[in-house]
Every structure is written in C-alpha cells, then in structure tokens.
Amino acid sequence: MTQSSLLPKAAIFGLSGLTLTEVERAFFASQRPVGYILFARNVERSDQVKALVDDLRSLTPGHNPVVLIDQEGGRVQRLKSPFWRAAPPGVEFGKLYSKDPTEAAQALRMNMRLIGKELVDLGIDVDCAPLLDVPVAGAHDVIGDRAYSTDPDVVAVLAPIAAEGLIDSGVVPVIKHIPGHGRATSDSHKVLPVVDADLATLRATDFKPYQAWARLMPRPFAFAMTAHVVYTAIDAHLPATQSKRMFDEFIRGELAFDGLVMSDDLSMAALTGPYDERAAKSLDAGCDVVLHCNGNMAEMEAVARGTGPLGSRGLKALRDSEAVRLNPRRPLTVDQVAGVAAHVLSQIQNG
C-alpha cells in the first residue's frame, strides 16, 4: 500500500439511510473519505445515530473521519423534535441584537453550545454553521431567515460568537457560503444563480463578514463551504466553487481564509456535467474537499474517480481540528442543558 493510498480521499460523502448497506460499507472502506455528512433520512433516534456514526468510523482503521450535519436552527435542522431541541433560526438573534447586543451574544453562544452538545453526544463533530450570508432585498429566500441579519456588520459580530459556541462543546464550525450567498435571486439547489453586483457593492455587503472574520485576532477555528454562485464582477463564467480566480484573488487572497474549504454539494443542480468532472473542477479551482450529499452510489463512485488524496493544507486543517474535536472547552453537563435551553428561549421570546 502506497503512502498516498493511506491518505484520506478529499471527499465527504452522504449515505442512503438509517444504516449502512453492504455496498456503502465496502465503498467507504476502500475510499477512506475525509468524512461523511448526515441528513434527516439518516436520523431516527439517538441510539440509532450513535450506532451509525460508530459504524462509519469503524470502516477506516488509522483514519478518524469527521462526521458533519447541517444543524443551524430554524428550518435547517436535520435533528428534529421530539428527540432533539428545536433551535431558533439565525434571524431571531439578529432581532435580539438590535435591542440588546449583550443579551443576543449571550443567547447565541448558549444556543450553539446546546447544539454542539447534542451533536457531540451522537459522535458528530462538525456542524455546517454558522452562515455569514447577508440577504438583500429581492434575493431568493433560500437564505432568508437562516441569516442573522441584512446588516453585514451585525452578521460580522454574531457569526464568530456562534462559531465559538460550537467550539465550546467540541464541534468544528463550517462558515458558509463563502464568499456570500445572500444576494442570489435563485436557489442553487435548483439552478445556478448569477450575481451581477459590482465589486464595490460586494465588498461593502456580501464579502464584509468574511473580511471581518479575517481580521479577528484570535479567530475561531473553522472550515468553510463555498457558494455555487456566479459573481460576474469576478468570473462571469464559473461559480465560485469552480473559479480559480475567485479562490486565488478573493477567498485565499482578499478574504484571507487559509483553512479547509469544502465545496457545497456537488449534486445540486447549480453544477452540471459528469460527477468526476464536477469534483475535479472544484478541486482544481482551490477547494480542499468536495462534498456529495445525496447518497447515490453511482454518483459517489464518479466523484471518487475525480478526487485524489487530501492535500497538505487540508491535512493540516484536519489535524488542527482535533484540538476542537477532542478537547471541548466548555462542555455542558446533562444537568445544565434544561436550564440553559430555557434561558435561551426566554431571551428570544422576551427580547
């Protein structure tokens, strides 16, 4: 076995159901992906999720894959009641911030600590949150109330607080959708959005939370996820996920994000072409990892063909993430959870 074959594949895969099929088990064991992402189709009860996560991690001796989920709060929650808490959407914390910034910061951090504890209890160690997107008038509501605010300065304040709350519990945050999805007038799950705003406008709104993130000292440890959006002021032909200019001049350049960047889901309709090409184009542009979510085996096999081993920057980020995943800073105890949850709800309702 060569050294490169021992490295994790630069991909994160979804899976089809509540348990692994034998085909999935063999495929994942052979591919050794960076990690896996869970959706509502993969979760039923806590004991089932824990068993599934343990099963995934047992497939690759010597490699501890990350396990991701989208647990933002509001309408994007894969873990739902009655077994898990219904968390507020991001916009509620933005509303509270306009009345009482201190209360909003406290409530948001506690909310994300609670989400983090729920995930850690299941063995999930990466959350695809928080959003740094800034919705604008006339944009599609695919972002909408998931965002903290329409004010980029408020988003710039609240997003790092949310990230710190996840880190408190031992969960790695994924900031998204770099360099910004809030201006898109269509849903990238269904079609490729095209944003025609000039560069000055993008810098003053969409990019601003990322600029602020880069200036934080110290800044929260995080991965990032791209936007499947064309920004004509930068690259009129390619979405950010597959644009080398976007990566070189903006994501890695002006926005100075130097951590692991994953693509948004390759199976979204915003992207076209064979799946091996979707993967290769995203990695060639600058993504460290590609994400494929729908659990379709034929598509995953094609993604794997277009994907090589994780590169040095991704490997470093994965190693660095262990400081978060293996050493929670301020984990909540079982006895604290009910009181903290009640306090967050009270702050939102009375804010």
Secondary structure, DSSP 8 states (H G I E B T S, - for coil): --HHHHS-EEEEE--SSSS--HHHHHHHHHH-EEEEEE-GGG-SSHHHHHHHHHHHHHTSTT---EEEE-EEETTEESS-TTTS-----HHHHHHHHHH-HHHHHHHHHHHHHHHHHHHHHHT--EE---B-----TT--TTTGGGSS-SSHHHHHHHHHHHHHHHHHHT-EEEEEEET--TT-SS-TTTS--EE---HHHHHHTTTHHHHHHHH-SS----EEEE---EETTT-SSS-GGG-HHIIIIIIIIIT---S-EEEEETTSTTS-S-HHHHHHHHHHHT-SEEEE-S--HHHHHHHHHT--B--HHHHHHHHHHHHHHSS-SS---HHHHHHHHHHHHHHHHH-
